[in-house]
Amino acid sequence: MNIVIEKAKACNLQEIADIEKEIFSTPWSLKNITDTFKNENNCFFVAKDLESGEIVGHICLETVLDEGILTSIAVKEKYRNKGIAKKLMDSFIDEAKNRNIAFINLEVRASNAPAIALYEKYGFEKVGTRKNYYSKPTEDALLMMLNF
Ligand SMILES: CC(C)(COP(=O)(O)OP(=O)(O)OC[C@H]1O[C@@H](n2cnc3c(N)ncnc32)[C@H](O)[C@@H]1OP(=O)(O)O)[C@@H](O)C(=O)NCCC(=O)NCCS
């Protein structure tokens, strides 16, 4: 397995939508992904398996002035625990710094221990809760923030 992280291209968006559908109970649609991709305030990175050419994960940075938002990160199940999310996060953080982002916010399901551990590894701290924020199933969101 030879994984590289690249900025997403328009031809990757269907595969990003397929991963969203495979993993999340309320996935981003291809239309939402395409609209987000077309806005230059935002940036997607994909993890690509060079042997198969397959997109195996993605991360999305959205920005509003000096605020960054991590709106989605996902790695296909059979590619997990191989450090791919860390590679995606490294590119994401570099991009945020290049864009002079002062802080990054995100929301995560309160029960999502792998994602919370990943975010804490990168210095994100819990700053609040949104009660019953998620559906399918209903669950609280933890709000996490990273200050640069
Ligand atoms: C969260 C997710 C992106 C991690 O991807 P991954 O490629 O398996 O993660 P990595 O192998 O790069 O691991 C990075 C770190 O994440 C944490 N982590 C990953 N899997 C974990 C698990 N099963 N349990 C606890 N911590 C875990 C660890 O801190 C790990 O660092 P370490 O290996 O040095 O201990 C992946 O599990 C996923 O796609 N989950 C479903 C989608 C999702 O929940 N996204 C977040 C929505 S807010």
The ligand as an SDF file (V2000), in Angstrom:
LIG
                    3D

 48 50  0  0  0  0  0  0  0  0999 V2000
  -11.5000    8.6850   12.8280 C   0  0  0  0  0  0  0  0  0  0  0  0
  -10.8380    8.0750   11.5860 C   0  0  0  0  0  0  0  0  0  0  0  0
  -10.8140    9.1300   10.4720 C   0  0  0  0  0  0  0  0  0  0  0  0
   -9.3930    7.6640   11.9460 C   0  0  0  0  0  0  0  0  0  0  0  0
   -8.7640    7.2080   10.7530 O   0  0  0  0  0  0  0  0  0  0  0  0
   -7.4760    6.2320   10.7590 P   0  0  0  0  0  0  0  0  0  0  0  0
   -6.8110    6.3800    9.4280 O   0  0  0  0  0  0  0  0  0  0  0  0
   -7.8820    4.8820   11.1670 O   0  0  0  0  0  0  0  0  0  0  0  0
   -6.5970    6.9100   11.8950 O   0  0  0  0  0  0  0  0  0  0  0  0
   -4.9980    6.7620   12.0840 P   0  0  0  0  0  0  0  0  0  0  0  0
   -4.5790    5.3560   11.8120 O   0  0  0  0  0  0  0  0  0  0  0  0
   -4.3010    7.8460   11.3210 O   0  0  0  0  0  0  0  0  0  0  0  0
   -4.8660    7.0430   13.6480 O   0  0  0  0  0  0  0  0  0  0  0  0
   -4.7000    8.3630   14.1160 C   0  0  0  0  0  0  0  0  0  0  0  0
   -5.0290    8.4650   15.5720 C   0  0  0  0  0  0  0  0  0  0  0  0
   -6.4390    8.3920   15.7400 O   0  0  0  0  0  0  0  0  0  0  0  0
   -6.7600    7.7280   16.9660 C   0  0  0  0  0  0  0  0  0  0  0  0
   -7.4790    6.4890   16.6520 N   0  0  0  0  0  0  0  0  0  0  0  0
   -7.6830    5.9540   15.4180 C   0  0  0  0  0  0  0  0  0  0  0  0
   -8.4360    4.8260   15.5370 N   0  0  0  0  0  0  0  0  0  0  0  0
   -8.7030    4.6770   16.8490 C   0  0  0  0  0  0  0  0  0  0  0  0
   -9.4540    3.7330   17.6020 C   0  0  0  0  0  0  0  0  0  0  0  0
  -10.0870    2.7010   17.0000 N   0  0  0  0  0  0  0  0  0  0  0  0
   -9.5640    3.9170   18.9330 N   0  0  0  0  0  0  0  0  0  0  0  0
   -8.9440    4.9540   19.5600 C   0  0  0  0  0  0  0  0  0  0  0  0
   -8.1990    5.8760   18.8990 N   0  0  0  0  0  0  0  0  0  0  0  0
   -8.1040    5.7400   17.5620 C   0  0  0  0  0  0  0  0  0  0  0  0
   -5.4390    7.4720   17.6470 C   0  0  0  0  0  0  0  0  0  0  0  0
   -5.1270    8.6130   18.4280 O   0  0  0  0  0  0  0  0  0  0  0  0
   -4.4900    7.3730   16.4610 C   0  0  0  0  0  0  0  0  0  0  0  0
   -3.1850    7.6930   16.7700 O   0  0  0  0  0  0  0  0  0  0  0  0
   -2.1380    6.5000   17.2000 P   0  0  0  0  0  0  0  0  0  0  0  0
   -2.2120    5.4710   16.1220 O   0  0  0  0  0  0  0  0  0  0  0  0
   -0.8210    7.2120   17.2270 O   0  0  0  0  0  0  0  0  0  0  0  0
   -2.6210    5.9930   18.4930 O   0  0  0  0  0  0  0  0  0  0  0  0
  -11.5810    6.7900   11.1180 C   0  0  0  0  0  0  0  0  0  0  0  0
  -11.7860    5.9460   12.2150 O   0  0  0  0  0  0  0  0  0  0  0  0
  -12.9110    7.0360   10.4240 C   0  0  0  0  0  0  0  0  0  0  0  0
  -12.9750    7.2820    9.2150 O   0  0  0  0  0  0  0  0  0  0  0  0
  -14.0100    6.9510   11.1920 N   0  0  0  0  0  0  0  0  0  0  0  0
  -15.3560    7.1310   10.6170 C   0  0  0  0  0  0  0  0  0  0  0  0
  -15.6010    8.5470   10.1850 C   0  0  0  0  0  0  0  0  0  0  0  0
  -15.5800    9.4940   11.3640 C   0  0  0  0  0  0  0  0  0  0  0  0
  -16.0300    9.1490   12.4550 O   0  0  0  0  0  0  0  0  0  0  0  0
  -15.0870   10.7190   11.1330 N   0  0  0  0  0  0  0  0  0  0  0  0
  -15.0810   11.7580   12.1350 C   0  0  0  0  0  0  0  0  0  0  0  0
  -16.3570   12.5200   12.0770 C   0  0  0  0  0  0  0  0  0  0  0  0
  -16.3290   13.9190   13.1830 S   0  0  0  0  0  0  0  0  0  0  0  0
  1  2  1  0
  2  3  1  0
  2  4  1  0
  2 36  1  0
  4  5  1  0
  5  6  1  0
  6  7  2  0
  6  8  1  0
  6  9  1  0
  9 10  1  0
 10 11  2  0
 10 12  1  0
 10 13  1  0
 13 14  1  0
 14 15  1  0
 15 16  1  0
 15 30  1  0
 16 17  1  0
 17 18  1  0
 17 28  1  0
 18 19  1  0
 18 27  1  0
 19 20  2  0
 20 21  1  0
 21 22  1  0
 21 27  2  0
 22 23  1  0
 22 24  2  0
 24 25  1  0
 25 26  2  0
 26 27  1  0
 28 29  1  0
 28 30  1  0
 30 31  1  0
 31 32  1  0
 32 33  2  0
 32 34  1  0
 32 35  1  0
 36 37  1  0
 36 38  1  0
 38 39  2  0
 38 40  1  0
 40 41  1  0
 41 42  1  0
 42 43  1  0
 43 44  2  0
 43 45  1  0
 45 46  1  0
 46 47  1  0
 47 48  1  0
M  END
$$$$
